[in-house]
Each structure stands twice: as C-alpha cells, then as structure tokens.
Amino acid sequence: MNRTCPSCQKEVRDDDLMCPHCSELILDDPQENKAYICPVCGAENPQGVKSCQFCCSILPEIIS
C-alpha cells in the first residue's frame, strides 16, 4: 500500500521515512513533520534534534 508525500504530493511507499522524490521527512503524525530551521545555515532539521544535522550548530530549545 502507498501513501502521498505531504510536501510534493507524489506517491511513496508506506515504509518510507523520507520521500525519494523531494527528501522530505514523512512521519506518521503530521505534527511530527514540522522542521526546525537552523539559525546559522538555514537548513531544515526534524523536530526534536538538539543540533543541526548539516552544520552541527546547537539549535535553540523551542518551548511550545
């Protein structure tokens, strides 16, 4: 069974965690698809990470 990527709207497999077309993270809960933008390099990082996965800068803690 397949599902649709929330970013590019293309079809992806159910077990894909990242869209093979646009590299968007695809999580079961749409709230978990929110990304943190690194203030240093501008890269999108998945919710919950402590440091940027691209430039390794420490991300500010976001209080919800």
KOLGU-4560 file (N, C-alpha, C; in nm, 3 decimals, padded with zeros to 5 digits):
<recs>
<n_xx: 00.084 n_yy: -00.118 n_zz: 00.000 ca_xx: 00.000 ca_yy: 00.000 ca_zz: 00.000 c_xx: 00.089 c_yy: 00.125 c_zz: 00.000 mol: A seq: 1 type: MET>
<n_xx: 00.046 n_yy: 00.229 n_zz: -00.063 ca_xx: 00.125 ca_yy: 00.351 ca_zz: -00.074 c_xx: 00.051 c_yy: 00.469 c_zz: -00.011 mol: A seq: 2 type: ASN>
<n_xx: 00.125 n_yy: 00.576 n_zz: 00.012 ca_xx: 00.068 ca_yy: 00.700 ca_zz: 00.064 c_xx: 00.126 c_yy: 00.816 c_zz: -00.015 mol: A seq: 3 type: ARG>
<n_xx: 00.079 n_yy: 00.938 n_zz: 00.016 ca_xx: 00.121 ca_yy: 01.056 ca_zz: -00.058 c_xx: 00.214 c_yy: 01.141 c_zz: 00.028 mol: A seq: 4 type: THR>
<n_xx: 00.321 n_yy: 01.191 n_zz: -00.030 ca_xx: 00.413 ca_yy: 01.281 ca_zz: 00.040 c_xx: 00.340 c_yy: 01.413 c_zz: 00.068 mol: A seq: 5 type: CYS>
<n_xx: 00.346 n_yy: 01.463 n_zz: 00.192 ca_xx: 00.277 ca_yy: 01.588 ca_zz: 00.223 c_xx: 00.341 c_yy: 01.710 c_zz: 00.158 mol: A seq: 6 type: PRO>
<n_xx: 00.464 n_yy: 01.697 n_zz: 00.111 ca_xx: 00.534 ca_yy: 01.810 ca_zz: 00.052 c_xx: 00.516 c_yy: 01.818 c_zz: -00.100 mol: A seq: 7 type: SER>
<n_xx: 00.551 n_yy: 01.710 n_zz: -00.170 ca_xx: 00.548 ca_yy: 01.714 ca_zz: -00.317 c_xx: 00.425 c_yy: 01.645 c_zz: -00.377 mol: A seq: 8 type: CYS>
<n_xx: 00.345 n_yy: 01.580 n_zz: -00.292 ca_xx: 00.222 ca_yy: 01.513 ca_zz: -00.333 c_xx: 00.244 c_yy: 01.393 c_zz: -00.424 mol: A seq: 9 type: GLN>
<n_xx: 00.366 n_yy: 01.341 n_zz: -00.430 ca_xx: 00.392 ca_yy: 01.221 ca_zz: -00.510 c_xx: 00.373 c_yy: 01.097 c_zz: -00.424 mol: A seq: 10 type: LYS>
<n_xx: 00.350 n_yy: 00.985 n_zz: -00.488 ca_xx: 00.326 ca_yy: 00.861 ca_zz: -00.417 c_xx: 00.456 c_yy: 00.803 c_zz: -00.364 mol: A seq: 11 type: GLU>
<n_xx: 00.452 n_yy: 00.759 n_zz: -00.237 ca_xx: 00.568 ca_yy: 00.695 ca_zz: -00.173 c_xx: 00.520 c_yy: 00.566 c_zz: -00.105 mol: A seq: 12 type: VAL>
<n_xx: 00.613 n_yy: 00.478 n_zz: -00.076 ca_xx: 00.579 ca_yy: 00.353 ca_zz: -00.008 c_xx: 00.543 c_yy: 00.382 c_zz: 00.138 mol: A seq: 13 type: ARG>
<n_xx: 00.462 n_yy: 00.296 n_zz: 00.197 ca_xx: 00.421 ca_yy: 00.313 ca_zz: 00.337 c_xx: 00.539 c_yy: 00.309 c_zz: 00.433 mol: A seq: 14 type: ASP>
<n_xx: 00.643 n_yy: 00.232 n_zz: 00.400 ca_xx: 00.755 ca_yy: 00.218 ca_zz: 00.493 c_xx: 00.864 c_yy: 00.324 c_zz: 00.471 mol: A seq: 15 type: ASP>
<n_xx: 00.847 n_yy: 00.415 n_zz: 00.375 ca_xx: 00.945 ca_yy: 00.522 ca_zz: 00.353 c_xx: 00.934 c_yy: 00.626 c_zz: 00.465 mol: A seq: 16 type: ASP>
<n_xx: 01.047 n_yy: 00.663 n_zz: 00.523 ca_xx: 01.051 ca_yy: 00.770 ca_zz: 00.622 c_xx: 01.090 c_yy: 00.902 c_zz: 00.557 mol: A seq: 17 type: LEU>
<n_xx: 01.149 n_yy: 00.894 n_zz: 00.437 ca_xx: 01.189 ca_yy: 01.013 ca_zz: 00.363 c_xx: 01.140 c_yy: 00.996 c_zz: 00.219 mol: A seq: 18 type: MET>
<n_xx: 01.084 n_yy: 01.102 n_zz: 00.165 ca_xx: 01.034 ca_yy: 01.097 ca_zz: 00.027 c_xx: 01.150 c_yy: 01.081 c_zz: -00.069 mol: A seq: 19 type: CYS>
<n_xx: 01.146 n_yy: 00.981 n_zz: -00.157 ca_xx: 01.255 ca_yy: 00.962 ca_zz: -00.254 c_xx: 01.255 c_yy: 01.069 c_zz: -00.364 mol: A seq: 20 type: PRO>
<n_xx: 01.148 n_yy: 01.147 n_zz: -00.373 ca_xx: 01.139 ca_yy: 01.249 ca_zz: -00.476 c_xx: 01.190 c_yy: 01.385 c_zz: -00.429 mol: A seq: 21 type: HIS>
<n_xx: 01.151 n_yy: 01.426 n_zz: -00.306 ca_xx: 01.187 ca_yy: 01.561 ca_zz: -00.259 c_xx: 01.267 c_yy: 01.561 c_zz: -00.128 mol: A seq: 22 type: CYS>
<n_xx: 01.294 n_yy: 01.443 n_zz: -00.073 ca_xx: 01.373 ca_yy: 01.425 ca_zz: 00.051 c_xx: 01.305 c_yy: 01.480 c_zz: 00.176 mol: A seq: 23 type: SER>
<n_xx: 01.176 n_yy: 01.503 n_zz: 00.171 ca_xx: 01.101 ca_yy: 01.549 ca_zz: 00.288 c_xx: 01.084 c_yy: 01.432 c_zz: 00.385 mol: A seq: 24 type: GLU>
<n_xx: 01.098 n_yy: 01.459 n_zz: 00.516 ca_xx: 01.072 ca_yy: 01.357 ca_zz: 00.616 c_xx: 00.922 c_yy: 01.330 c_zz: 00.618 mol: A seq: 25 type: LEU>
<n_xx: 00.886 n_yy: 01.201 n_zz: 00.623 ca_xx: 00.745 ca_yy: 01.162 ca_zz: 00.626 c_xx: 00.724 c_yy: 01.080 c_zz: 00.752 mol: A seq: 26 type: ILE>
<n_xx: 00.654 n_yy: 01.138 n_zz: 00.848 ca_xx: 00.627 ca_yy: 01.070 ca_zz: 00.973 c_xx: 00.479 c_yy: 01.040 c_zz: 00.984 mol: A seq: 27 type: LEU>
<n_xx: 00.442 n_yy: 00.945 n_zz: 01.070 ca_xx: 00.302 ca_yy: 00.904 ca_zz: 01.081 c_xx: 00.213 c_yy: 01.016 c_zz: 01.131 mol: A seq: 28 type: ASP>
<n_xx: 00.261 n_yy: 01.094 n_zz: 01.227 ca_xx: 00.184 ca_yy: 01.204 ca_zz: 01.283 c_xx: 00.220 c_yy: 01.332 c_zz: 01.210 mol: A seq: 29 type: ASP>
<n_xx: 00.126 n_yy: 01.399 n_zz: 01.143 ca_xx: 00.159 ca_yy: 01.520 ca_zz: 01.068 c_xx: 00.223 c_yy: 01.629 c_zz: 01.154 mol: A seq: 30 type: PRO>
<n_xx: 00.193 n_yy: 01.632 n_zz: 01.285 ca_xx: 00.255 ca_yy: 01.730 ca_zz: 01.374 c_xx: 00.405 c_yy: 01.707 c_zz: 01.384 mol: A seq: 31 type: GLN>
<n_xx: 00.449 n_yy: 01.582 n_zz: 01.365 ca_xx: 00.591 ca_yy: 01.550 ca_zz: 01.374 c_xx: 00.668 c_yy: 01.591 c_zz: 01.249 mol: A seq: 32 type: GLU>
<n_xx: 00.597 n_yy: 01.628 n_zz: 01.143 ca_xx: 00.664 ca_yy: 01.669 ca_zz: 01.019 c_xx: 00.717 c_yy: 01.812 c_zz: 01.025 mol: A seq: 33 type: ASN>
<n_xx: 00.692 n_yy: 01.883 n_zz: 01.135 ca_xx: 00.742 ca_yy: 02.019 ca_zz: 01.148 c_xx: 00.894 c_yy: 02.016 c_zz: 01.152 mol: A seq: 34 type: LYS>
<n_xx: 00.956 n_yy: 02.113 n_zz: 01.090 ca_xx: 01.102 ca_yy: 02.118 ca_zz: 01.086 c_xx: 01.150 c_yy: 02.241 c_zz: 01.161 mol: A seq: 35 type: ALA>
<n_xx: 01.266 n_yy: 02.229 n_zz: 01.222 ca_xx: 01.333 ca_yy: 02.342 ca_zz: 01.284 c_xx: 01.433 c_yy: 02.398 c_zz: 01.185 mol: A seq: 36 type: TYR>
<n_xx: 01.434 n_yy: 02.527 n_zz: 01.167 ca_xx: 01.528 ca_yy: 02.592 ca_zz: 01.077 c_xx: 01.651 c_yy: 02.633 c_zz: 01.158 mol: A seq: 37 type: ILE>
<n_xx: 01.768 n_yy: 02.592 n_zz: 01.113 ca_xx: 01.893 ca_yy: 02.628 ca_zz: 01.180 c_xx: 01.919 c_yy: 02.777 c_zz: 01.160 mol: A seq: 38 type: CYS>
<n_xx: 01.943 n_yy: 02.852 n_zz: 01.270 ca_xx: 01.969 ca_yy: 02.995 ca_zz: 01.256 c_xx: 02.105 c_yy: 03.027 c_zz: 01.194 mol: A seq: 39 type: PRO>
<n_xx: 02.193 n_yy: 02.929 n_zz: 01.188 ca_xx: 02.327 ca_yy: 02.951 ca_zz: 01.133 c_xx: 02.331 c_yy: 02.924 c_zz: 00.982 mol: A seq: 40 type: VAL>
<n_xx: 02.285 n_yy: 02.805 n_zz: 00.940 ca_xx: 02.297 ca_yy: 02.768 ca_zz: 00.798 c_xx: 02.163 c_yy: 02.769 c_zz: 00.724 mol: A seq: 41 type: CYS>
<n_xx: 02.051 n_yy: 02.777 n_zz: 00.797 ca_xx: 01.920 ca_yy: 02.781 ca_zz: 00.733 c_xx: 01.864 c_yy: 02.646 c_zz: 00.694 mol: A seq: 42 type: GLY>
<n_xx: 01.931 n_yy: 02.538 n_zz: 00.732 ca_xx: 01.886 ca_yy: 02.404 ca_zz: 00.695 c_xx: 01.767 c_yy: 02.362 c_zz: 00.779 mol: A seq: 43 type: ALA>
<n_xx: 01.678 n_yy: 02.281 n_zz: 00.721 ca_xx: 01.565 ca_yy: 02.226 ca_zz: 00.794 c_xx: 01.611 c_yy: 02.102 c_zz: 00.869 mol: A seq: 44 type: GLU>
<n_xx: 01.572 n_yy: 02.092 n_zz: 00.995 ca_xx: 01.607 ca_yy: 01.978 ca_zz: 01.079 c_xx: 01.478 c_yy: 01.921 c_zz: 01.137 mol: A seq: 45 type: ASN>
<n_xx: 01.470 n_yy: 01.789 n_zz: 01.153 ca_xx: 01.348 ca_yy: 01.731 ca_zz: 01.209 c_xx: 01.327 c_yy: 01.774 c_zz: 01.353 mol: A seq: 46 type: PRO>
<n_xx: 01.204 n_yy: 01.775 n_zz: 01.395 ca_xx: 01.167 ca_yy: 01.815 ca_zz: 01.530 c_xx: 01.236 c_yy: 01.724 c_zz: 01.631 mol: A seq: 47 type: GLN>
<n_xx: 01.285 n_yy: 01.783 n_zz: 01.738 ca_xx: 01.344 ca_yy: 01.705 ca_zz: 01.847 c_xx: 01.495 c_yy: 01.692 c_zz: 01.845 mol: A seq: 48 type: GLY>
<n_xx: 01.561 n_yy: 01.733 n_zz: 01.736 ca_xx: 01.706 ca_yy: 01.723 ca_zz: 01.734 c_xx: 01.767 c_yy: 01.839 c_zz: 01.812 mol: A seq: 49 type: VAL>
<n_xx: 01.881 n_yy: 01.817 n_zz: 01.873 ca_xx: 01.947 ca_yy: 01.918 ca_zz: 01.956 c_xx: 02.047 c_yy: 02.002 c_zz: 01.876 mol: A seq: 50 type: LYS>
<n_xx: 02.102 n_yy: 01.943 n_zz: 01.769 ca_xx: 02.198 ca_yy: 02.017 ca_zz: 01.687 c_xx: 02.166 c_yy: 01.998 c_zz: 01.540 mol: A seq: 51 type: SER>
<n_xx: 02.206 n_yy: 02.095 n_zz: 01.459 ca_xx: 02.180 ca_yy: 02.091 ca_zz: 01.315 c_xx: 02.250 c_yy: 01.970 c_zz: 01.254 mol: A seq: 52 type: CYS>
<n_xx: 02.177 n_yy: 01.895 n_zz: 01.173 ca_xx: 02.234 ca_yy: 01.776 ca_zz: 01.110 c_xx: 02.325 c_yy: 01.811 c_zz: 00.993 mol: A seq: 53 type: GLN>
<n_xx: 02.333 n_yy: 01.938 n_zz: 00.958 ca_xx: 02.415 ca_yy: 01.979 ca_zz: 00.845 c_xx: 02.541 c_yy: 02.054 c_zz: 00.889 mol: A seq: 54 type: PHE>
<n_xx: 02.526 n_yy: 02.154 n_zz: 00.979 ca_xx: 02.642 ca_yy: 02.232 ca_zz: 01.020 c_xx: 02.684 c_yy: 02.207 c_zz: 01.166 mol: A seq: 55 type: CYS>
<n_xx: 02.606 n_yy: 02.122 n_zz: 01.236 ca_xx: 02.636 ca_yy: 02.081 ca_zz: 01.375 c_xx: 02.620 c_yy: 02.192 c_zz: 01.477 mol: A seq: 56 type: CYS>
<n_xx: 02.561 n_yy: 02.305 n_zz: 01.442 ca_xx: 02.535 ca_yy: 02.411 ca_zz: 01.538 c_xx: 02.427 c_yy: 02.366 c_zz: 01.635 mol: A seq: 57 type: SER>
<n_xx: 02.437 n_yy: 02.411 n_zz: 01.760 ca_xx: 02.336 ca_yy: 02.380 ca_zz: 01.860 c_xx: 02.210 c_yy: 02.460 c_zz: 01.826 mol: A seq: 58 type: ILE>
<n_xx: 02.096 n_yy: 02.391 n_zz: 01.820 ca_xx: 01.969 ca_yy: 02.455 ca_zz: 01.789 c_xx: 01.909 c_yy: 02.510 c_zz: 01.918 mol: A seq: 59 type: LEU>
<n_xx: 01.845 n_yy: 02.626 n_zz: 01.912 ca_xx: 01.782 ca_yy: 02.680 ca_zz: 02.032 c_xx: 01.666 c_yy: 02.591 c_zz: 02.074 mol: A seq: 60 type: PRO>
<n_xx: 01.644 n_yy: 02.580 n_zz: 02.204 ca_xx: 01.534 ca_yy: 02.500 ca_zz: 02.255 c_xx: 01.404 c_yy: 02.575 c_zz: 02.231 mol: A seq: 61 type: GLU>
<n_xx: 01.308 n_yy: 02.508 n_zz: 02.172 ca_xx: 01.180 ca_yy: 02.571 ca_zz: 02.142 c_xx: 01.079 c_yy: 02.521 c_zz: 02.244 mol: A seq: 62 type: ILE>
<n_xx: 01.018 n_yy: 02.613 n_zz: 02.314 ca_xx: 00.918 ca_yy: 02.579 ca_zz: 02.414 c_xx: 00.781 c_yy: 02.597 c_zz: 02.351 mol: A seq: 63 type: ILE>
<n_xx: 00.701 n_yy: 02.491 n_zz: 02.356 ca_xx: 00.568 ca_yy: 02.501 ca_zz: 02.293 c_xx: 00.462 c_yy: 02.527 c_zz: 02.396 mol: A seq: 64 type: SER>
</recs>
